[in-house]
């Protein structure tokens, strides 16, 4: 539906983030990536210690 709205109205449904909100979104995504990487590393440590 979003692509249809862009074609018909020639505008986006929402305003893209700018300024502080864009920086906060970027930092939030970096934090999510860091936690995911940490979780995978901890899983690697546990499996290498107990399974191998």
C-alpha positions, 0 to 999 in steps of 0.5 A: 500500500505504501508504494501505491500511495507514493505513486499516487500522491507523490509523497511519503506516508511519513516524514523521514527522521531528521536531526536528533531523532535520526541520530537516536534511531542510528544509535538505537540500531547500533545498540541492537547490532552490538547486542546481537553480536554479543549474544552470538559471541556468548553462544559461541563461547558456551558451545565451544566450552561445553560441546567441543 
